[in-house]
């Protein structure tokens, strides 16, 4: 290791409330994604650049195949761009190893899927607990969170049911609870109401708004007006490019967004960093975390 490399050891967050939060929770710069299909190259994303601010609800709308799902996958670290970069909470996620990206994702990002993606052999309670198991949350804490989340989604009497015993709307509500299990700062939702009727879609939209009021940043790929009407901003994607941006509401003030409980401070510049972070994206200090 070179002598001039700065090392900071993180142990625990300070007890005082002094912190620095970045208004832009996500910064995407010139994102492109290409796929080779036989002799052809398909460009799913074409030089996409935008910022998302802390505490916003942002919707990406567009036709099927426009690039919405690809974009969410790249933001969530499930896929990598051919060109460009993604910064989340001071962290350039392309710089993270696969292991660090997994830790970062479990503690920072929650996913809501169009087809629910519940584990068929697990009950509703167990599906909600699963991300907490990955994060090695203690069992009593898991049980308390599951109970609160089931109450929040109105399924406290259905916790022991398997997915096939739940309606489509109930399965999606379990999926939402699972996404919020580790108290992430960012939620990515890919067409969360696509397979639901209007009444159930309204319930899902209301849940997302409720979670947003708790300080979560919500990013949704959707063409559902029930979702779009709740957004702060709406981007339109066509053929892998952002063709328009429409502001519907002012974004929340940064001081209204609490620091997620699993974030720890960079002891050099006091920015708070998500779990799994190797170095501060602002000051460059390498982070060493005690096991």
N, C-alpha and C positions, 0 to 999 in steps of 0.2 A: 504494500500500500504506500502511495506517495506521501511524503511528509506533510505537504500542504493541504491534504484532503481533510475537510472539516467533518468531525464526527459528533453526532448528538445522540445521547441515549435517552429514550423515552421510557418513563416508568408509569406515571399516572397523571391525569389531568389536574391542574391546580384547582384549589377550592374557591378562588375568587372568580368573578364574572368577566374579567378582562379578556377580550378576544378580538380577533380581526377576521371577518367573514368577507369573502369576495362576492360582489353583486352577481357576477356571471358564474353560475355554478357549472355550466357546460359551455365550452367553446369548441366549435367545429370549424376547421380551416381547410378549404380546398379539398374536401373529401371526394374521392373517386373510388369506384369499385367496378372491376371488370371481371367477367366470367368467360372462360373459354368453353365453347360448345362446338365440338368438332373442329372445323376449320374457321369457325366464326368467333368473334369476340363481342360479347354483349356488355354494354356499359350500363350497369344498374344505377350508379350514381355518377354525376358529372360535375366536378368542381363545386361542391356544395359548401357554403360558408354561412354560419349564423352563430349567435350566442343565445343561451337560454338563461334567464335570470332566476335567482333563488326565490322559491315560493310561487312561481308561475304555474298556470295550466296552459300548456302549448299543444295545439293540435296540428298534425300534418295530414292534409287531405289530398286525395288524388285517386285516379282510377287504379284498378288492379294492375299490378306490374309496373307502377310508376316509380317505385323505389322506396316506399314508406317502410316496409318491413325490414328491408336491407339496412336502412338508416338506423332504425331502432336496434338492430342486432349489433351494428358497429358501435353505437353509443354504449350499449350494454356489455361490450367486450366479448360477445359471442362470436363475432366475426371481425376481421381486420380489413382496413381499407387498402386498396392498391396504391393510392397516393393520399397525401394529406394527413391531418392529425386531429386527435380528440383530447382535449384537456378537461378533466373533471376534478373540481375541488383542488386546484393547483397541481394535479397529477396528470402527466402525459401517459395515458393508459397504454399506449403502444410500447412504452419503455418497460412495462411490467412483465416479469416472467409469467408463465402459465399458472404457477402456484400462487404467486402474489396477486395475479389478476383474479383468481378464484376467491382469495381472501377478501380482496377489495370489493368484489361484486357481492359476496354474501352479506357484507356489512353496510354497503352503500346503495345498492340498487335492488329494487323489487320488480319482478316481472309479472304481468297479467297477460294471459294468452287467449287468443280467439277461441281455441278449442279446449280451454281450461287446463289441460295437461295435469290433471290430478293423477296420483298413483292409485291404480284401481284396487290394489290389495290393502290399502290403508284407509282408515276411517277419516271423517272430516277433521276430527281432532288431530289425528296422526299426520295428515297432510299439512296442516297448519304448523305442527311442531317440527316438521322435517327440516326447514331452513335453520331453525334454532339448534337442531342437532349438529348440523354442519358447522355452525358457529360455536359449538361446544358450550352452549348456554346451560346453566345448571337446571336440573329437572324441576325443582320447585318453581323457578322463575318461568320455565316453559309452561308449566301447568297454569300459572296465574295469567300469563299473556294469552294463552289459548282461550281461557274462560272469558276474558275481557273482549277478545276479538270475536268470539262466537256471539256474545251479547251485542256487540256493535253491528254485526251483520244480521242480527235477528234470527240466528239458528242455534240458540243455546239448547234447544230440545233435540237437535239433530246431530250432535257431535259424534255419536257412536255409529252413525250410518256410513255405509260405503258409498262411493260415487254413484254406482248404478241405482242406488235407492234414493237419490236426490234428483230433483228436476234440473233442467238446464240452467235456470236462473240461480238455483241454490248452489249448483256446482261452481258457477262463476263467482258467487259471493264467497265461497270457500277459497277460490283462487285469489280473490282480492285480499282476504284475511291472511293467506299464506304470503302474499307479496309484502304485507306490512309487518310480518312476524318479527323481523330483526330490526324494526324501527329504522328503515333506510331513509336517506334524505331525498332519494330520487325514485320515482315509480315510472316504469315504461309499460304502456298498455297497447297491445296490438289488436285493433278491432275488437274491443272487449264486449261490444253489444251486437256484433254481427249476426249471431245465431239466436237472438232473443226477441221476444215480442215487445211492444211499445211500453207496456206497464213495467216489465222487468228491466228494460233498458233505462227507464227513468230511475228505478231504484239504484242501478249501477252508477248512473250519472250523479245521483245524490250522494252516494258513498264516496265517489272520487272528490266531490266538492268538499264533503265533510273532512276527509283526510287532508285535502289541500289547506283547509283552514287551520289544521294542526301544524302547518309549516312544511308540508311535503311539496316537492316540485314534481308535477305530473306532466308526462309527455305521452301523447296519445296519437296513434295512427287510426283515423276514423273518418267516415263520411256521414256519421249520424248527427243530425242537427241537435239532438238532445245533449250530446257531448260538446259539439262546436259552440253552442250558445253559452256554455259555461267557461269558455276559454278566455285567457287574457290576450293571446295572439293566435292567429291561424296562418299557417304556411300552406301554399298549394304546390305540389310536386307534379311535374309532367316530364316523362321521359328522363328521369333521373336528375332533373334540374329544378331548383326552386324558382317558380315563375311569379309568385306574388306573396306578399306578407300583409296581413290585415290586423291592426290592433283593435281589440274590442273593449278592453278594460286596462286601467293602469295596473302595473305589477305591484305587489305588496312591498312595503318598506322593508329594507334589509334587517332593521333592528327587530322586526316582528317575527323573524325566523330563528327559532332556538337552535343551538348546536346539538347535533345528534349525540346521544349519550356514549356511543362507542368511538367517537373521534378523540384524538389526542393532539396536544399542541407541539408544533415545532418550537423547541426551546431557544432557537436562535431568533426567529422573527415573530413568534406567537401566533402564526396562522394555524388553524386547526386542520388536521389531515385525517383522511379516512383510514380504516384498518388496512394493512397490507402495503402501505405507502413505503417506498424505498428511499425517496429523497423529496424534499420540499421543492415544488415547482416554482416557488417564488424566489427563495434565497439560495437554493441548490445544496443545502446541508443534507448529508446522508443521515438517515434515521436508523438507529439500532434499537430494536425492541427486545426487552427482557422476556424470556420464555416463562 
